[in-house]
Amino acid sequence: MAITIISTPNQFMAAYNQVAYTVSSNNTAQSNFNFIVDVNQTSGTNNPLARLKYPVQPSSAQLKFDIGNVLKNYVSYDFFNATGTLYAPNLNSRIKHYLDFRELYDVSGIPTLSGVLVSSPTTPSSSSFKWSGNTIFDFEDFSANEYYDLRVENYGFLNTKLTTAENILVSQNKILTFFDPNKLVKYFNLSIKTSDYLVEISKTSQEFLYNINVGKYLLDLSLLALDTSYKIDLLTESFVSLATFNFKNTPECSQYEIVRLHWFNKNGAWDSFNFIKNSSKEIDIERKQFKAPLPIGYLKSDRLKQNYNTTITDVININSDWVSDEVSVMLEELATSPIVYLERSATDFIAVNIVNRNYETKKYMTDRRLFNISFDIEYTYNRYRQTL
């Protein structure tokens, strides 16, 4: 008996897209033959995570299958805002895994499962594995053998990068996510005017995805004199810049309270934006009632209908300033993101959802006028009133 692995995905893949393998067997003529695929986690104690069973295909000894639907159930996200945490590996945003292949067929009329015939990688271990992250690529961007975004080749930030510097106030938080499969990044550097604050990254072995807290905490830690702009560079061991992210910290002119949102983008990083125009709050109220029996000789103060369950949902309408075409494209990912946080302070975040059911990507050339963007957000929890 023998299983041959014909094709495998690259080491780094997006769990939310196809993760496809092709294998063959020289035993497919056996009675009731099935390929058995065990999807295992390298550090897991409950392996296999899934056991997949595939019958032999007519007139073919080959099998092509996808394990993306299994892997996406074992990745989530990493969002940190604790004071004292400058950078950290994203342990929840990826899964390290390997496959074991077996055969199942009848021997003397009894279904018989073979031992492990081959694995992918060949000799899996804590340093030899496949890696799938929490990225998802749209149809037009998807490539069957790539994890990297079109903008990120072998390293770089996974946050959406605009042609102009991203605006952030000195009191706000910002998380940058970088992907470094070739282990090229040794430092990140904060530059303000001619001053620098260099941080050496002590990487965790066999981790390739990291978050950096580059907002208020880093600025306070650096003790550098603030200016209207600053930048973050990823550097090699010889201080060569690999990737740069630019910020401006000019207070935006607004008479309204600024609403800052952070959202999970398609690359598995956190984008953010300040909504500086008027915001308004309303509440949706759901009531349940019962009718109480009235006593003989009831008083006008006696209550016939009684509210016994009042549920309150808070909804906030937020509005941006005039935005560019590329910001309009970026905010589409906010409109569709599964995870959104409302920043109350640099260390205080509230989980919210976007309520809007549609989003128009606007362009200046279409209407020849400036435009802004509006969203309705609601808290992910409800408020309740007393049951009396």
C-alpha angles and dihedrals in degrees: 000000000000140000119202122203106221102177137002134184121255119277091259117052141157110254093208093059130056116301098191132191132180121204138164137200135206090213101065091114090068118110114275092355118190134176112231118204121188114199107206135185114226093223097030126119096195099061133194097051087193136359112211123199121200125179120222114273119239113270093354136097091195131091127196116192142162127226096184092104089058097044097050089063090064101050126076128153144278121230119164132176104160118137109248095036109108099163137351140176115260099240096165095047096069142037125215108211147161137193131235118199125209138163130234123196141134120281110189088342094308120113105242126192117209126219121257107303100181139350137209111250091032095235106020119202142143088288100035114061147109117261128211124184134197094260124122125196125206119238094263093049099041120115117181095226104036138085097177121099115238089255096046114063113167099343141357149101118315093202118104107267119207126204088242125054117273114247118234130162119232089245094055136089129239129182121202119194121203131189118209113172093160093051094236099138115093103156143015120212133204112210123193114173104310095337126096137196110199121198123190112217114224098203124208111239114265094005119124106171123072141173122217123198101221101162131082095330094057093043091051092045094051095054087208119151108260123239134177092274143023139173141213120219129192108218137194123229087269090050096253111153113242101175137359134204119194128208137183122202101194110144106246115235105246136137090203133080110269115238113205121194131190119198139182109249131205092265092058094253133113121258121188140192140182117231103202105173128087117311125193133195130215134169130224111215125204117188133188122196142188131195116239121208111254120226122240106269093024122187127232087245091061113104122232099175114045127191107223103166122035116175121188125199117192116217123186124195111210130187134198130219118248107309136198127243092258092051088052088055091047092051090057086074089053089053091054102032118125093210124046129166129197110216114224092171136342089279102029123077134170123205112238138169131221110243099192114110096200138033131197117209101217128206129196093221091059099061101012091231140097118261142191134207128238129197136179114218129185132193114253090233132062130227122227137203128219121283104225 
